């Protein structure tokens, strides 16, 4: 049997979902631009990876130590979409994940959340993401989503735990601590994170 015919209703629906996914990412980029976010690092160049978690290049380049958190977002959003969109095409599930991630990226780069990071966490020098970094955060979420779609659940869970433990050990921050410190900051955690 050949692949799905490009003129078939199934192929056309898949194309619509995929275009909708691309439109969400494009809309995220346009809104970030409209919000006044810088396109790339003010340093004027792009790195594949920024190794300094608390330096001025963090959240400005293609990837950084918070990239594993965005991959875990993809794992979690796949699980959510699998539960609430049973029987829907994968692209529809991915669209839901993109709407959530894109919404978070816009909120994360709003003055309210930037100020929250700067007052409640050790991220005193956080001024928001570059547009490039924010878009790549969303791309890494998509990669995590697609990985979770194909991999056994146990493998996905083990990788998520490894990412959390490794980044927690290395930079004293991870997805769990990030959410905790945004929602319910604890002085003991803040002091431990500042002890780097």
N, C-alpha and C positions, 0 to 999 in steps of 0.2 A: 504494500500500500504506500502511496506517495504521501509526502507531507501535506498539510492542510492547504487546499487550493486558495490562492490569494483572493479569489472572488467569493469565497464561501462566507456565509453569515458568521461562522465561528471566527474565521480569520479577521473579518471586518470588526467584530466586537473586540478581539484581542488588540487590534491596532488602535481602536478608540481608547481602551484602557491604557495602553503604553503611551499614547500621545498625552493623555490626561496626566500620567506620572511625570512626563517631561515638562508639561506645563506647570505643574506644582513646583518643581525645582527651579524653573525659569522665573516663576512668580516670586519665589523666595529671594532669588538674586536681585530682581528688580526692586522689591520692597526694601531690602537691605541697602541698596543704592539710594533709594528715595529717603531712607532714614539717615543718610549721611555716612554710612560705614565706608571705610577705605577699601579699595579693590585688593591691594596686596599690602604686605608689610611696609611701614613707612621707611624701612631701611633701603627699599628700592629693589630688592631681589627676592627670589623665591627659593626656599629650601625644600627638599623632599621631607625632611624631618627636623623639628626643633627639639634638641635634647634638654634644654634648660626649662624646667617646669615653671619656675617663678621668674623667668627673665622676660625682657620686653618682646622677644620673638615668639613667646607662647601665644597660641591661638591666632597666629598670623600667617603661618605657612601651610603646606599641604597636610602634614601630620605632626602630631606631638604626643605627649604622654596621656592626653585625654582621648586620643583616637580609640583605644580599647573600649572606653565607655560608650562611644557611638556605635561600635560594633555590637556591644551588648544591647543597646537600644534596639538594634535590628533583630536580635534574638528574641527579645521581649515582645516587640511589635509583631513579629511573625506568630508567636504564641497567641497573642490577643486576636489578631486577624483570623487565625485558624479557628478560634473559638466562636467569634461573632459573625464570621462570613463563611460559614461552612457551605460547601457546594458552589461557591463563587470562584471565578478564575483567579489564578495566582496574581495577575496584574491588578485585579480589584483589591486584593489583600495588600499588595504593595502600595497601591494608591492610599489606602487608609494609613499605612505606616508613614508614607511621605507627608501626608497632611499633619500627622502628629509631630513628626520630626521637624518639618518646616515651621510649624507653629511654635515649637520650642525654640528653634533657632532665632526666630523673630523676637520672641519674648526674652530670650537670653541676652539679646543685644539691645534691649530697651533700657532706658535710664533706670527704671525701677529695679531690674534684676542686676544690672551693673553695679548700682549703688548697694544693693543687698550683698553681692559678693564682696565688695570692698569694705563693708561695715561688719558683716557677720562671719566672714571667713578670713583666712590668712592671705587671700588674693588682693592685697592692698593696691597693687599696680595693675589690676585688671581694668581695661578700658573697652572691652568687647572684642569680638572676632573681626578679622578682615573678611571681606566677602568671599575671597578664595577659600579661607579656612572654614567658614560656615558652610559653603557649598560642598567642600570635601567631607565635612562632618556628616552631611546628608548622604553623600556617596558611600562613605564607610558604613553608615546605618544600612543602606541598601545591600551592601556586600554581606553584612551580618545577617540580614533578613534572608537573602538567597542561600547563604550557608545553612541557616537553621531549616530552611525548606528541604534541603537535600541531605543533611547529616542526621544521624540518629540523635534522639533527644539527649541521651546520656553524654554523647560527645560534646554537644552544644553546652550542656550544663557544666561539664568539666572545664571546657575552654573559658566559659564565663567566670567560673570560680578562680581559675588560674590568672586571668586578667585582673580580677579584683584583688587577689592576694599579692600578685607581683607589683602592680602599680601602688597598692597600699604600702607595701614594704619599700619600694624604690622612691616614691615621691610623697608618701604619706597622704595620698588622696586617691580616690577612685569614685566610681559611680555612687556607691552606697554612702560614702562619707560626703560627697558633693550634695546629694539630696538631703541628707540629715542636716548638714550645716546651713542649707538654704531654708529648710522648713523649721527646724528646731535646733538652733546653734547651741552647742555645749562648750563651755569654757575649757573643760578638760581636753576635749578633742582639739580645739583651736590651739591650746598650748602645746599639745603633742605635735600637731602639724607644723607649728612655728619653730620647733626644735631642730629643723634640718640644718 
